[in-house]
Amino acid sequence: MALRIPPRIPLRTTINGDPYELMVKPYQTLLEALRDEAGLTGTKEGCGNGNCGSCTVLFNGLPVNSCLVLAPEAQDGHIVTVEGLAKDGRLDPLQKAFSQHGALQCGICTPGFLMAARAILDSNPHPSEKVIRAGIAGNLCRCTGYDKIVRAIMAVARGEVD
């Protein structure tokens, strides 16, 4: 008797503070579910194998590569994507700082960097440059380099961005 994998299974989760009920394939990644089922396309796929960090989201408060998490693992979880950073139409200070400091160009890596930076600042509101660099080490940028990204995060940590 062959193992029968159901074509879709229900997934109940919270995304950016809102409850979602999605029908996902058992082998679908969280990245695919966010983009294809929830319609949240801010999270980007860079490599598909966990090496670039472009797909970083916060899952139960921790940064994860959503391309490495199976969607069913998010059952009853809490996910924050880049779309969840802005509140009431106001950009998160990190989003403002990235713009002000030129810490973005093509935009593929930007959502992942923003989410990694949010995780850093949520756990340590005043990190050192060394802590910031270690915290974003799993994210790759091929356009801007890292100094502008680090300066943007440091500006938020110092309270220089509202």
Backbone hydrogen bonds in HBPLUS format (Angstrom, degrees):
<---DONOR---> <-ACCEPTOR-->    atom                        ^
c    i                          cat <-CA-CA->   ^        H-A-AA   ^      H-
h    n   atom  resd res      DA  || num        DHA   H-A  angle D-A-AA Bond
n    s   type  num  typ     dist DA aas  dist angle  dist       angle   num
A0009-ILE N   A0024-VAL O   2.65 MM  15  5.39 155.1  1.71 152.1 158.0     1
A0024-VAL N   A0009-ILE O   2.86 MM  15  5.39 160.9  1.90 159.8 155.1     2
A0011-LEU N   A0022-LEU O   2.70 MM  11  5.05 147.8  1.80 157.7 160.1     3
A0022-LEU N   A0011-LEU O   2.82 MM  11  5.05 163.1  1.85 149.9 151.4     4
A0076-ASP N   A0012-ARG O   2.63 MM  64  5.67 170.3  1.64 170.0 167.2     5
A0013-THR N   A0020-TYR O   3.04 MM   7  5.40 158.9  2.09 146.2 152.8     6
A0020-TYR N   A0013-THR O   2.74 MM   7  5.40 156.2  1.80 175.9 173.8     7
A0014-THR N   A0077-GLY O   2.97 MM  63  6.15 160.6  2.00 153.4 159.7     8
A0079-ILE N   A0014-THR O   2.76 MM  65  6.05 167.0  1.78 160.5 165.1     9
A0015-ILE N   A0018-ASP O   2.84 MM   3  5.32 157.1  1.89 159.3 155.2    10
A0018-ASP N   A0015-ILE O   2.98 MM   3  5.32 166.7  2.00 118.6 120.8    11
A0016-ASN N   A0079-ILE O   2.79 MM  63  6.18 163.9  1.82 158.9 163.5    12
A0028-GLN N   A0025-LYS O   3.01 MM   3  5.07 167.0  2.02 112.7 116.3    13
A0071-ALA N   A0028-GLN O   2.75 MM  43  5.74 171.5  1.76 150.0 153.1    14
A0033-ALA N   A0029-THR O   2.95 MM   4  6.27 158.5  2.00 150.7 157.1    15
A0030-LEU N   A0069-VAL O   2.68 MM  39  5.56 154.1  1.75 162.9 159.9    16
A0034-LEU N   A0030-LEU O   2.83 MM   4  6.02 162.3  1.86 155.6 159.9    17
A0031-LEU N   A0066-SER O   3.03 MM  35  4.80 147.3  2.14 124.7 118.2    18
A0035-ARG N   A0031-LEU O   3.04 MM   4  6.23 168.9  2.05 154.0 156.7    19
A0036-ASP N   A0032-GLU O   2.68 MM   4  5.50 158.0  1.73 150.0 156.9    20
A0037-GLU N   A0033-ALA O   2.97 MM   4  4.87 139.4  2.14 116.3 128.8    21
A0038-ALA N   A0033-ALA O   2.90 MM   5  6.30 150.5  1.99 162.0 170.4    22
A0040-LEU N   A0034-LEU O   2.87 MM   6  5.44 157.4  1.92 156.5 149.0    23
A0140-LEU N   A0052-CYS O   2.76 MM  88  4.93 152.9  1.83 146.3 144.3    24
A0056-THR N   A0053-GLY O   3.13 MM   3  5.35 158.4  2.17 120.4 118.9    25
A0066-SER N   A0055-CYS O   3.32 MM  11  5.50 163.5  2.34 116.2 119.4    26
A0057-VAL N   A0064-VAL O   3.05 MM   7  5.68 151.7  2.13 154.2 162.0    27
A0064-VAL N   A0057-VAL O   2.89 MM   7  5.68 157.2  1.94 164.1 171.8    28
A0058-LEU N   A0080-VAL O   2.99 MM  22  5.01 169.1  2.00 151.7 152.6    29
A0080-VAL N   A0058-LEU O   2.83 MM  22  5.01 151.6  1.92 142.8 149.6    30
A0059-PHE N   A0062-LEU O   2.73 MM   3  5.23 165.4  1.75 150.9 149.7    31
A0062-LEU N   A0059-PHE O   3.13 MM   3  5.23 169.0  2.15 109.3 112.2    32
A0060-ASN N   A0078-HIS O   2.68 MM  18  4.96 175.8  1.68 159.0 160.4    33
A0068-LEU N   A0065-ASN O   2.94 MM   3  5.64 164.3  1.96 122.0 127.3    34
A0073-GLU N   A0070-LEU O   2.90 MM   3  5.54 147.7  2.00 120.2 129.8    35
A0074-ALA N   A0071-ALA O   2.90 MM   3  5.57 163.8  1.93 124.5 129.9    36
A0075-GLN N   A0072-PRO O   3.21 MM   3  5.62 159.9  2.26 115.7 116.5    37
A0077-GLY N   A0074-ALA O   2.83 MM   3  4.93 155.9  1.89 136.4 131.2    38
A0084-GLY N   A0081-THR O   2.83 MM   3  5.30 145.3  1.95 112.1 122.6    39
A0085-LEU N   A0082-VAL O   3.20 MM   3  5.48 167.4  2.22 109.8 113.6    40
A0087-LYS N   A0090-ARG O   2.93 MM   3  5.25 146.5  2.04 153.3 151.5    41
A0090-ARG N   A0087-LYS O   2.82 MM   3  5.25 161.6  1.86 119.5 125.7    42
A0095-GLN N   A0092-ASP O   2.90 MM   3  5.26 119.2  2.28 109.4 124.3    43
A0096-LYS N   A0092-ASP O   3.12 MM   4  6.53 158.6  2.17 156.2 162.7    44
A0097-ALA N   A0093-PRO O   2.83 MM   4  6.01 163.9  1.85 150.8 155.5    45
A0098-PHE N   A0094-LEU O   2.88 MM   4  6.05 160.2  1.92 152.5 157.1    46
A0099-SER N   A0095-GLN O   3.24 MM   4  6.44 156.2  2.30 141.9 147.6    47
A0100-GLN N   A0096-LYS O   2.85 MM   4  6.10 168.2  1.87 158.0 161.5    48
A0101-HIS N   A0097-ALA O   2.86 MM   4  5.85 152.2  1.93 151.5 157.2    49
A0103-ALA N   A0098-PHE O   2.83 MM   5  4.67 155.0  1.89 147.3 150.2    50
A0102-GLY N   A0099-SER O   3.34 MM   3  5.33 165.2  2.36 104.1 108.2    51
A0113-PHE N   A0109-CYS O   3.01 MM   4  6.26 159.6  2.05 157.6 164.2    52
A0114-LEU N   A0110-THR O   2.86 MM   4  6.04 165.2  1.88 160.9 164.9    53
A0115-MET N   A0111-PRO O   3.01 MM   4  6.22 157.3  2.06 146.5 152.2    54
A0116-ALA N   A0112-GLY O   2.92 MM   4  6.10 157.9  1.97 147.9 154.3    55
A0117-ALA N   A0113-PHE O   2.81 MM   4  5.94 159.7  1.85 151.1 157.2    56
A0118-ARG N   A0114-LEU O   2.86 MM   4  6.06 151.2  1.94 142.7 151.0    57
A0119-ALA N   A0115-MET O   3.04 MM   4  6.25 154.8  2.10 143.3 149.2    58
A0120-ILE N   A0116-ALA O   3.00 MM   4  6.32 153.8  2.07 145.8 153.1    59
A0121-LEU N   A0117-ALA O   2.95 MM   4  6.21 171.7  1.96 158.3 158.8    60
A0122-ASP N   A0118-ARG O   2.82 MM   4  5.91 145.8  1.94 145.0 155.1    61
A0123-SER N   A0119-ALA O   3.14 MM   4  6.26 147.7  2.25 142.1 148.9    62
A0124-ASN N   A0120-ILE O   2.84 MM   4  5.95 137.9  2.02 146.2 159.6    63
A0132-ILE N   A0128-SER O   2.98 MM   4  6.29 160.3  2.02 152.7 158.2    64
A0133-ARG N   A0129-GLU O   2.87 MM   4  6.11 168.1  1.88 155.5 158.4    65
A0134-ALA N   A0130-LYS O   2.99 MM   4  6.18 155.0  2.05 144.1 151.2    66
A0135-GLY N   A0131-VAL O   2.85 MM   4  5.99 151.4  1.93 144.9 153.5    67
A0136-ILE N   A0132-ILE O   3.02 MM   4  6.29 136.5  2.22 150.7 161.1    68
A0137-ALA N   A0134-ALA O   3.29 MM   3  5.10 162.1  2.33 100.4 105.0    69
A0139-ASN N   A0136-ILE O   2.96 MM   3  5.49 162.4  1.99 124.0 126.0    70
A0150-VAL N   A0146-TYR O   2.88 MM   4  6.09 165.4  1.90 162.0 165.9    71
A0151-ARG N   A0147-ASP O   2.84 MM   4  6.04 162.5  1.87 151.2 156.6    72
A0152-ALA N   A0148-LYS O   2.98 MM   4  6.10 151.0  2.06 138.9 146.4    73
A0153-ILE N   A0149-ILE O   3.08 MM   4  6.38 161.2  2.11 151.1 155.5    74
A0154-MET N   A0150-VAL O   2.87 MM   4  6.09 162.8  1.90 154.0 159.5    75
A0155-ALA N   A0151-ARG O   2.91 MM   4  6.05 148.7  2.01 143.5 151.6    76
A0156-VAL N   A0152-ALA O   3.22 MM   4  6.56 152.1  2.31 145.2 151.2    77
A0157-ALA N   A0153-ILE O   2.98 MM   4  6.29 161.8  2.01 151.4 156.9    78
A0158-ARG N   A0154-MET O   2.89 MM   4  6.10 143.5  2.02 145.9 155.5    79
A0160-GLU N   A0155-ALA O   2.86 MM   5  5.18 157.6  1.91 166.3 160.5    80
A0159-GLY N   A0156-VAL O   2.97 MM   3  5.01 155.4  2.03 104.4 112.2    81
